Amino acid sequence: MRTIIVSAGVALLLALFGTPLAIRVFSRRGYGQLIREEGPAAHATKRGTPTMGGTVIVIATLIGYVVGHLLTSDAITTSGVLVRRCRSCGTSGRPSACCRSCCGSSS
């Protein structure tokens, strides 16, 4: 139980403080929302808004998991290793061999 609380706390802090930093970095690099001209005029205000897509949340969760297990001396479980290996399904858009064999993803 202690591991879960520590992991969640670390992930929460990283996500809360990492999101503003990531927004600045994404804005500087030009990772902004593209708005089609034929869309509603109200959407034009979104132009240039950074698109995070949960990047900070995924990274914060992975770091929180590892730090929580290191700080509480709990062993990292097999399922935790599989989740960390298969994270490429959500981050790269191309499933790894692990995901194709474990999750049955065909793309």
Secondary structure, 3 states (H helix, E strand, C coil): CHHHHHHHHHHHHHHHHHHHHHHHHHHHHCCECCCCCCCCHHHHHHCCCECCCCHHHHHHHHHHHHHHHHHHCCCCCHHHHHHHHCCHHHHCCCCCHHHHHHCCCCC
